[in-house]
Amino acid sequence: MSRVDTAWLRMERPTNPMMITGVLMFAEPMSLERLKRVVKQRFLSYRRFRQKAVVMPAGAQWENDLNFNLDWHVQHAALPGRADKRALERFVSQLASSPLSHDRPLWQFHLVERFDGGGSALVARIHHSYADGIALVQVLLSLTDTQPDEGDGSELPRTWLKKEHAGVARRVGAVDRYVQLGSKVVEKGLEMYRDPSLAAVLAKEGGEIARELLHALSLSDDPPSMLRGRLGTSKRVAWAEPLDLEEVKAVGRACDCTVNDVLMATAAGALRSYMIERGDHVDGLTLRATVPVNLRPLEHARKLGNHFGLVFLDLPVGDDNPIRRLERVAQCMEDLKRSRQAIVAYGLLAALGMAPASVQGLALELFSRKATAVATNVPGPQQPLYLAGCMLREMMFWVPQTGSIGIGISILSYNGRVHFGLISDGRLIPDPDAVIRRFGAEFDKLLYLALMGNWDVRLDADAARALIPAAD
């Protein structure tokens, strides 16, 4: 097992299981036998999914599961009562709170019957040690077809892999250098906080790389808020009604920023509104979210393993002006694109994968205090897909949170629509639906202001709410 994959395996905590959880919703019932056939032919063509993770004194390794049983990994499930969206959210929440058994390969599919008046849903749980989010989304999409009749999965277009990732991927050649520098920091037990001479040594050896490393380590802890606190062992998930992707693009064009900027600013607005309702003081407050950045070449997007770095993105929840929130998010993202923070984080993860568990725990807690949430945005295919003969109507996924972080924001575009999801620790946000239902209203504010083009008008919170009715 690679050093980075080992690091993710060892990050498992009762409060934060290291699973990537996804839910796929279909307009019609799916046959369990047909699903198993697709899983056997396509998912298990990746040999690693027949292997289990075995922790060794010097790290971890993959070993074949001699007792592999597909019936344990692909199971039927039924929802109580009306089997509606709320019931499915509760079921997914239970699964997201339950760690996978390390005695078997670390993945499981749950096929939900009679969902939402006759459809079906598939809940997938895959441990982060197998691969990162962009690779696992590719793996799941390899189970689908562009026609109801099953094909070999090869006809799915790859255009959804955004070209803007390529600039980051070209810098992968520098990763070894970051791994070496990260190792030096780990070996010294992160003494940089107490030993200024280490900063001088790294500056001589790494120049710009060392400056990025120093910046990452010296970031202040995220400020106290109701979104941080002692974590429990119960997760809550919810997802919003999707947005129209063309409308999101229109706001981006009007404000000269990216789709991702618009969506993250919308998320900041939804969190702000929720925090105010809960009585938290947000004026002037800026929170951070850790954002994964793909580092693999695009042609290797379907390969397993973790090949991503992390950057810290500002979420200006304390700003009452929707347009200014968007401008601040866009500026922060532009600064991050010019930095090498993502590869620094990758190097540190690789170093931690070979460090003693106690050192990894120290570093994990150190970095998790610097952010309040994890935020991911994966662009998906913009055409209808079918799995086991059933049309995929909607899909959402959540990556795990690490250390003391208890909130995850997920954004996924599919078939012309943008889907928002939230996963939270039950102690911090027991009602994620109350956050999720604000996404639409917050985006409508941005859409209205973008179409008006009145950038110079400062809107306070009351004026913004008057323009667009707030969520109930």
Salt bridges, closest charged atoms under 4 A:
GLU12 OE1 - HIS127 NE2 2.73
ASP71 OD1 - LYS36 NZ 2.55
GLU89 OE2 - LYS85 NZ 2.49
GLU89 OE1 - ARG86 NE 3.68
GLU113 OE2 - HIS76 NE2 3.18
ASP116 OD2 - ARG393 NH2 3.48
ASP132 OD2 - ARG296 NH2 2.45
ASP145 OD1 - ARG42 NH2 3.05
GLU150 OE2 - ARG34 NE 2.61
GLU150 OE2 - ARG37 NH2 3.56
GLU205 OE1 - LYS184 NZ 2.67
GLU208 OE2 - ARG340 NE 3.58
ASP221 OD2 - ARG369 NE 3.10
ASP222 OD1 - ARG288 NH1 3.69
GLU246 OE2 - LYS249 NZ 3.78
GLU277 OE2 - ARG438 NH2 2.82
ASP319 OD2 - ARG324 NE 2.80
ASP319 OD2 - ARG328 NH1 3.92
ASP320 OD1 - ARG324 NH2 3.84
ASP320 OD1 - ARG458 NH2 3.62
GLU334 OE2 - ARG338 NH1 3.78
ASP335 OD1 - ARG338 NH2 2.73
GLU394 OE1 - HIS419 ND1 3.86
ASP431 OD1 - ARG278 NH1 3.99
ASP433 OD2 - ARG86 NH2 2.68
GLU442 OE1 - ARG325 NH2 3.24
GLU442 OE2 - LYS445 NZ 3.08
ASP462 OD1 - ARG465 NH2 2.48
